[in-house]
Amino acid sequence: METHLLTYLERQSSVAKFPNSGDNIVEKPFYDSATQRVYINENQYFESVESEIWN
């Protein structure tokens, strides 16, 4: 794994985004592999998160 060396950034074509405003309270984070989103609460999420990064 190259994550600890940050070399994975060189091959990534997208960068995670945090598109929704809200209270930014982290409740119970979970990953949706179909949409590549990490939800921090019911309304807010990071998108374009590859499963390698989540794992």
LINFEN-V352804 format. One record per run of one state. SS is the DSSP state (hx for helix, st for strand, lp for the rest). FROM is the first residue (numbers start at 1). LEN is the number of residues. If there is no record, write none. Layout:
((SS | FROM | LEN) (SS | FROM | LEN))
This chain:
((lp | 1 | 2) (hx | 3 | 3) (lp | 6 | 2) (hx | 8 | 4) (lp | 12 | 5) (st | 17 | 1) (lp | 18 | 12) (st | 30 | 3) (lp | 33 | 4) (st | 37 | 3) (lp | 40 | 5) (st | 45 | 3) (lp | 48 | 3) (hx | 51 | 4) (lp | 55 | 1))
